[in-house]
């Protein structure tokens, strides 16, 4: 392919290559170095002490990247091995290394990896776990359960830390709840506090915008829009939906949804599900361009007034005037959400807000009326009862984590000694940034001027790991108790939860001039991402404690590098979209790549329950196409270019191990109903396509496994960016 622009200068040019890494004979933990200050070497404890060296990577060891054309050429420097060959003894030899090697070995099946790599890596893996009501099972689910078990054990043990006591008291009160007959009155009190005293409504003239604002401020529930404050004004995003995996809610969910709503309202409200379907379809659409206007310029209707919503949402925190600046998505929120709410009867909108409030508080309200909603509220995937709701300790752990995820993250990070891992993770982040920029800089479509703008954006990204910085300070933790008495053992769970949520919302909305004091994701999420404030954030769920010392990094290096590279590719796409009027050819390449991958998907023969027909995966498909190549490049530099493998008993080179880890991280076992919906309406592709899709177009993968051209994993026609 030909492309516009001359070859851009390589960003972050590496220092002249001397000895980039310590000798290959050293353990991996010695070779994973970090950027050090001029003071010299910083020593941290991961098993034995880690020697930390300044990373200065020389040119191009490892991958040539993913693309066959449309990029600048580059000399290959690696010679891959076929499975079964090793040049020397592995460097990861401890007990944990053998455990990791056994995990990989038992997952693989006999056969040719070039026939179907997902089958080769995942067939045995998926056969080892039987679903028990869950929607799906994966390494991410493993991580979630490990975090929940750790937090449960910690909360059960209690604490003497006054700054943390409220969360422990909430857990204890939740465990000791009993049916008293007052649940209806308690729920009515919560409804009254946000202006929903007439729930369920047959008709109403109340302002749904004002109620939605109070609902956010008082209970933390905001099903329409996420609000944050910045130095210059207010930022509005579309809210996370109840069904984040899908672009459309299948009618298969109608039965349990209507039944749950009926138990709360004591009357059938089938129209709620229809509204839910429309809301999910709207909010699951790809992000559009943001614009900044004044409150006066925000278009409102009689049914939804933005000024009323914002005034009630941040009452007592910031004064809203007609001149207050608001940054928002004009299409999705200014047109889509406004149109949906304005065309819906006010009573239905209010009933939906009441239903979502009941869903959030049901686990703290015992009794038959709330039991169904409680099971829905704590399930890993809404619509599938995974059985964990039957464990009261699990329910109470989830509630405690939702009340104050920042504190929960801090406690878990301290217990796991994750601060010892942060220097190496910071080094990985710097490698990911540099290699993403170098990789993109080799594409003919990426001009020097665009690359300079992208480089500025990427270089100015902050990095944060596991926990908001403020929570590490004892004074900050203690200060969170002042608005209410943290010695709260005599409070009901629902009352304590309400107090904690109000405090959290006030702190979150008033935090524009401080490092983010709130955990920015759900505590149990496992994917790294770039946050709206320009922070590359690695969550707790991205790191597991199953493997230790060298094996810890053997397991996490390829996985976390891929997550970081994927997050940075999202930044690439966002910058391309924002500058599309100046770089039309580059912006159009995304549509071309999406079309190519869609056609390739039709040619793939994968054993799925129904054909893959979802149109909601295009953005992630292109991101994977690019991220795999950039992550492989960074991995090759960090792990070294030796042809020997690092794990005992496995016949793989380092290059091959990267792709084995890549596939293992994406192995998934599905409930049939979930698999059907994922294939028809998923926002991400089925696991088979998430593995084989990008690898079929990866030159690095085919070089590593020497797949014959024309084989399933090395098709003659490849998609390039």
N, C-alpha and C positions, 0 to 999 in steps of 0.2 A: 504494500500500500504506500501511497505517497501521502505526505502530510504537510501542513503549513508550518512555516517558521524554520529558522536555522537551529542547529543543535545548541541547546542551552548549556551554559557552563555548569559543571557538576557542583551542586550545592554541598556545603559542608565538606570541602575538599579535604581528604585525609592527609595527615602528616606523612612525610616520606616513610615508606614501609621499611621498618627494620625488623624487630621481633615483636609481633603484635601480641602474641599469647605466650604464656609459659609453656615449657615442653609438654608434648602430648602425653608423656608418661605420667604427668601429674594428675591427681584426681580432678574431676570436673569442678568441684567447689573451689579449687585453686585457680581454675581457668576462667571462671565467671567473675570478672573483675568489675570494678565500678570506677566512676569518675572521682578522683580524689582531689583535695585541695593542695595548695603548695606546701602545706605542713607535712605532707608525706603520706604514709600508709595508715589507713584506719583499720583496726582489727575488730571483727565481730565474731560472735560465736555461733556457728552452724555446725554442730558436731565439733570437730576440731576448729581452730581459728581460721578465718578466711583471710588470705592475703589479698588486699584490694589494690589494684593497679589502675592507672589511668588508661581508659580504652582509647586507642587511636587505631582505627582499622585501615589497613592498606587497601589498595584497589582490588576489587572483584574476586576474592576467593569464593568458590561455591557456585552459585546459580547464574545461568544466563537469563533467568526469568521465565515468564510464562508465554510471551508473545512470539509468534513466528515472523510477523511483519509489522509495519507501522511503527518501527522503533529503530534505534541506532544499534549497529552491530557491536558485539563484545566477544572477546576471546574466551573460550571455555577453559576452565582450569581443573575440572574434576573428571575422574575416570571411574564411573560407578562399577559396583560389583554385582554379580548375580547372587541371589540367595545361596547360602552354603559356603561362601568363601570368606576367610578372615585372614588378615595379614599378621596380627599379633594378638596378645591377650587383651581382654576387655579392661577398661580402667575403672569401671563401676563394679565393685566386687563384694560389697558388704551384704549383710542379711537383707536389708531393705532393697538392694539392687536385685538380689535373687527373687524377692517377692514380686517386684515390678516385672522382671523378665518372665516369671511364671504367669502373671496376669496377661501379658502379651501373648505368650506361647499358647495358653489355653483358649485364647480368643480366636486364633487363626485356624483356618481349615486347610486341608491339603488341596492343592490345585495351582493353577497358573494365575498370578495376580493380574496379568494382562487380560484375562478373560472377563473378570468383573471384580474390581478391587474391593467394593463394598462387601460382596459375598466372601471374598478371601479373608477380610479382616473381621467382619461383623457377624457372619453366620453362626459361628459357635458362641460368640458373645451373647447374642440375643436369645439363644436357646437355654442359657444358664439361669434366666430369671423368668418366673411366671407372674404375670400381672394379677393383682388382687383388687380389682376395681379401679386402679389408676388409669389415667388416659394414656400415659406413656412412661417409659423408663429410660434413663440415659445417665451419663457421667454427671451431668448437671443435677439430676435428681439425687444421685448419690451424694453430691456435695451439699445439697439442701438438707438432706436427712442427717448428715453428719453435723451440720451447724445446729439443727434443731435439737439433736441429742445432746450436744455440748452445752447449749444454752439451758436446756431443761435440767441437766445435772447441776449446773451452776446456780440456777434459781432455787432449786430444791435445797441446796446446801446453805443458803442464806448469806448474809453479809453484815459486817460491822461498819461499812463505809456509809456515812450519812448522806453523801451525795448520790448514792445509788439506791437508797432504801425504798424509795417509792415504787420502783419497778419490782423489787422483791416482794413488797407488801401486796402489790397488784396480783402477782402470781399466786401468792398464798391465799388471798381473798377469793380469787377465781377458783382455786382448787376446792375451797370449802363452801362454795355456794350450795344452797339447797332451796327447793321450791317452797315459797312462803305465801303464795297467793297474791303478792303485791306486784308481780311483774308487770301486769297491765298498767297499774298506776305509775310505775317507774318509767315505762315506755311512753306513757302519755305525758309525763313531765318533760321528757326529752323532746317530744314533738312540740310541746308548748314553748319550749325555750327557743326554738328556731322559727316559730310562726306557723307551725303545721297542726294547730290544735283541732282543726276540723277533719283530719285524716280518718277514714277515706272520704274524699270529696265527691259529691254528685255534681256540683257546680261551684264556681268560686270567681270572685272578682279580685282576689288578692294578687299582688305582684309576684310572679314566679322569680323574677330577677332578685328582688329584695330577699325572698326566702332562700334562694340559692346562695346568696352572699352570706347570710347569717349561718346557714348550714356549714359552709366552709370554715368560717371563723370559729364557731362554737364546737363543732364536732369533727372537723377535718375532712368531711365528706364533700366531694366536689365532682359530680359525674359529668359535668359539661366542660369545664375549663380549669386549667391549672394556673394559679396566680403567683407571681414572684415580684419582688421589688428590686429595682436597680437604682444606681445613683441618679439617673436621669428621669426615672418615672416608674412605670409598671410594665411588666412583661406578661403576656397571655399566651398560653399554649393549649392545644386540645388536650383534654384529660385522657388518662389511660382508661380503656374500656374494661368491662367485666370479662370480655372474651378477647384478650390481647393476641391470641394466636391466629385469629381469623379476620378476614375482611368482610365476612357476612356471617350472621348467626343462623345456622340451619334450623329448619322447623322441627328437627328431632328434639330440640331443647324446649319446645313449647309446653309439653306436658308438665315436667317438674317445675318449670318457671311459674306457670299459672297457678299450680298447686301451692307453691311457696308463698306467692302473693296473696292467694285466697286465705291462707291460714293467718296471715297478719291482718288483713283488712276485713275478714269475715264476710267477704263477698267476692264473686268472680270478677276479675279485671283482666280479661284476655287482651285488651288493647295495650296493656303495658308491654307485652312481648313485642307487639308490632312496633311500638315506639323504640324499644331496645334494638330491634333489627335496623331501623333507620339510623339510630345514633351510632351504632357500631360501624355501619357502612360509611358514615360521614367521617368519624374520627379516626378510622383506620386508613384513610387515604394518605398518600405520601405528603410530607411537609411541603408547603409552598413558601414563597418569598414573604418575609416579614416587612411591614411598613410601620412607621411611627407617625402618629397623629395625636391631636389633642382630644380630650374627652368630648369636647363640644363637637368635634368632627366625626366621632363614632356614630355610625348609623344605628338608630334604635327604632323600636316600634312600640305600640301600646302594650304588646304582650311581653316584650323584653327590652328593658332600658339598661344600657351598660353602666350609666352613672349610678343608678340604684344598686346594681350588683356590686360595683367596686366600693361604693360608700359603705355598704353593709359588710363586705368581706374584710375590709381593713379599718373598720371603725375603731378609733382609739389608738391607731398606729400611725396613720398618715391621713391628712386632710385631702379630700378629693375636690378639686375645682374644675371649672370648664377648661382651664389651661393645662391641667395635668397631662403629661405625655404618656401615651400608651403605645407599646410596640406589640403588634399582633399579626395573625395571618388573615388578610382581608378576604380570601376566598373561603377557607374552611370555617372560620369563625364569623367574619363580618357578613358573609353571604349564606354559607351552609347552615351553621348553627342558628343564626338569627332567623333564617327562613323556616327551619324545622320547628323551633319553639313557637314562632309566631303563627304557624299554620296548624298548631295543635291546640286543642281546648285547654285553657288554663287549669281546669280541674285535673286533667290527665297529667300535665306537667308536675303539678303539686303532688299527685299520687305517686308519680315515679320518684320524686325526691324523697317522699316518705318511705317508699319501698327500699331505696338505697340506704337510707338511714337505718331502717330495721335490719338490713343485711349486715351493716357494720357493727351493730350493737347486739345482735342476737346471741353470740357466744357468751355474753355476760348476763343473759336473761333466761334463767331456767324455766322449764315448763314446756308442755307439748306445743303450744302456739309457736314457739321460737326454735324448736328442735330442728325442723327441716332447714330453716334458714341458717342455723348454726353450722350444720354439716356442709352447706354450700359455701359459707363464708370462709371456712378453714381448709377446704380442699385445695390441693396443689393446682388443679385445673378446674375452673368452675364448670359444673355440669357432670363431673365424674366424682363419685363418692369413693375416695381411696381408702376408707376405713380408719384413717388417722383421727377423724373426728370422734371416734369411739374412745380414744385415749384422752382422758381429761387433761393429763399433764401436757400433751401435745397442744390441745386447744389453748390452754393458759399460756404456754410459751409463745404461741403465735400472737396472742392478744398483747402480751408484754412487749414483744418485738415491734408491734404496730404502734403501741403507745409511745415508745421512745427508741426508735431504731438506732439513733446515734449512740446512745448509752449502751445498748446491747452490743453494737459493733465494737465499741471500746473495750468492754469486758471480755468479749471473745478474742479480740486481737491481743490483749494483755495475757490472757491465759495461754494462748498458742505461741506467745513470744514472736509475733509476726514482725515486730520492729527489727528483729535480727535479719529478716529477709528483705527489708525495704531498700538497702543500698544496692543489692543486686537487681532488684526490680527496677530501680531508677536507671541503672545501667542498661537494662533491657529496653526501657522506654526510649532512651537516647539512641540506641541502635535501631529501634523500630522507626523512629522519626527520620533518622539519616537515610536508612535504606529505602524507606518509602519514597523520599524525595529523590534519591538517586535513581531508583527504578522508574519513577514517573518522568524524570528528566531525560531518560533515554528514549522516550516516545517522540516520534516526529510531530504528533498532534499537540504536544505541550510546548508552547513557545517560551522563550526566555522571559518575556515580560510576565506571562501568567505564572511561570515557575517562581519568579521573584515574589509575587504576591502570595502564592501558596506557601513558600518557604517562610515568609514573615509570619503567616498565621500559625504554621506548625511550630516554629521555633519559640513563639510566645506562649504556647500551651503550657499550663502548669501541670504538674503531676501530683496525684494524691493516692494513697494506698490505704484501704481497709476502713479507715475511720476519719471523720472530720477532725481537723486539727484542734479545734476548741475543746473537744471532749477529753483530750489528753491532760488538760489543766484541771487540777483539783478545785481551784477557786471557781472555775466555770461550772463544774459539776455541782458544787455546793450551791451556787447561786440559783440553780434551777429549782431548788426547793423553796426558795423564799416566798414565792407567790402563794404557796400552800404548804401545810405542815407535812414534811416528808416522813415523820413518825406517824404513819397513816394506817396502822394495822387494824384499827377499828372501823375503817370505812368499808362500805360495800365495794365490790370490784367495779361495778358500773360507775359509781361516784368518783372513785379514784382515777379510773380511765378517763372520764370526762375532764377532770382537773388537769391531768397530764397532757391531754390533747389540746386543750385551750392554751396551756403554757407553751407547748411546742409550736402551735400555729402563730402565736404572737412573736415568739423568738424567730421563727423562720421568715415571717413577713417583715420583720424589722432588722434583718441581718445584711442589708445590702452593702454596708461598709466594713464587714468583717469576713474572715474566711468562713465558708459555708458551715454553719453549726449543726446542720441537720443531715442525717444520712440521706444521700440524694436518690437512692433507689430503694426498692423493697429489700429488706435485709437479706433475703435468701436468693436474690438474683445472682447469676454466676458470670455474666458477660461484662467485660470492660467496655467503657464508652466515653466519648467526649461530652461533657456536660455543657449546658447553656452558658456557663460563666467562663468557658475556655479551660476547663480542667480535664485532663486525661485521668479518669478514675478507675482504679482496679478494685473491685469489691471483694468482700470476704469470700464469697462463694467461688471466686476464680481460683482459690488456693485451697488444696486439700491437705490434711495432715496424715494421710495414710502412709506416705513414704517419707524417709528421713535422709539427712545428709546428702550424699551424692545422688541418691535415687530421687530425692525431692526435686532437684533441678533437672534430672533426666526426664521426669514426668512433666514438669511445669514449663520448661523452656519452650518447647514447640507450641504448647497450648496457649500460654500467655502472650508469646510473640504474635501468634495468629490473631488473638483478640485485639491486641494493640494495633496491629496493621489494619485490621478490619475497621476499627474506630477511626483511624487516620484516613482510610479510604472514604469514609463517610464525610470527613472534612473536605477531602478533594472534591467530592461530588457537590457538596454544599457551596464551595467557593466557585466551582464551575457554573452552578446554577445562578449564583448571585451576579456573576460577571458574564452571563451568557450573551449579552448584547455586544460585547467586545470580543468574545472568543466563540463565535457561532460554530465553527468547525469542531472545536473541542466539545462543546456542549452536545452537539448532534451525535458525537461518537457514542454517547451513552445509549441513545435510542437505537443506533445501529447494532451495538453489542447486545442489547436486550432482545432485539429481533433475531439475531443469529442464535443466541442461546435458546430462545423459544423454539426455533426450528429444530435445533439439535435435540432438544428434549423430546420432540415428536419422534425422532429416529431412535431413541434409546429404548431398549427392551428390558424393562425392570419388572420384577414380580411384585406388583402392588395390588391392593384390594380392588381399586377402580383406577381408570386412567387419570393421569396427572393433568388437570385442566385449570388450576387456579391461575388467575392473572395478577395475583398480589405479591408474587415473589421476585419480580424483575429487578428491583433495586438491590436486593440482597444477592441475587445471582451474579450481577456484574461486580459487586463488591468482592464476592468470593473469588471471582476470576482474577482480580488484581491482587487481593490480599495474600493469597497463597504464594504467589511469586515473591512478593516483597518480604513476607515472613520467612520463606525458605532462604532468601539471601542473607537476612540477619542471622538466622540459625546457623548457616554454614560458616559465617564469620566467628560466631561465638563458640561453636562446638569444635571448630577446626576442620581442616580439609583432609585429614588422614582417612584412608579407606577402611580402617578397622572399625568395627562396631564397638559401642561403649557398654553394652549389657551382656552378661554371661549367658551362654547357651543359645543365643539367637544368631542365625546366619544372615545378619543384615549389616550393611554399611551404615554410616551415619546418615547419608542422604536418604537411604531407604527407610530408616527409623523415623525420620521426620514425617514421611507420608503415612507410615503405620500409625504413629501417634495422632496425626490429623484425622484419620478415619476412625480410630477408636473413640476419639472425643466426640464424634458425630454419630456413633452407633446408637440406634434407638429401637425400642420394642414398643409396639402400639396396641392399644385396644382397637378393635376393628372399626367401631363407630368413630373414634377419634381419627384413625387413619383415613377413613373415607372423607371426613370433613377437611382434614389437612390437605388432601389431594385436590379437593374441589374448591375450597375457600381459604387455604392457608396463606398467612403472611410470610411464611418461610417454606422452603421446599421440603418435601419428604426426604428423610435421611439418605436414601439411596441416591437421590439426585444431588444432595448437598455434598456427597463424597465423590461420586463418579462424575458429576457434572463438571466442576472445575478441573479435575485431574485429567479428564479426557483431552483438555486443551492445554495442558501443562507440558512444556518441553522438558522441564526439570524432572518431572515425574517419569516421563518416558525414557529419559536418559538414565535415571536411577535404576529402573527395572528393565531397561532395554526391550521395551515392548515393540513387537513387529508392527511396522506401518500397515494400517488396514485392520489391525486387531480392534477389539471392542474399546479398549482403553487408549488406543492411539489411532483414531479415525483419520482418514485422509483429509477431510475438510475440518478445519479448526476455526473457532471463533477467536478473533483478536480485537483488541481495543483500538 
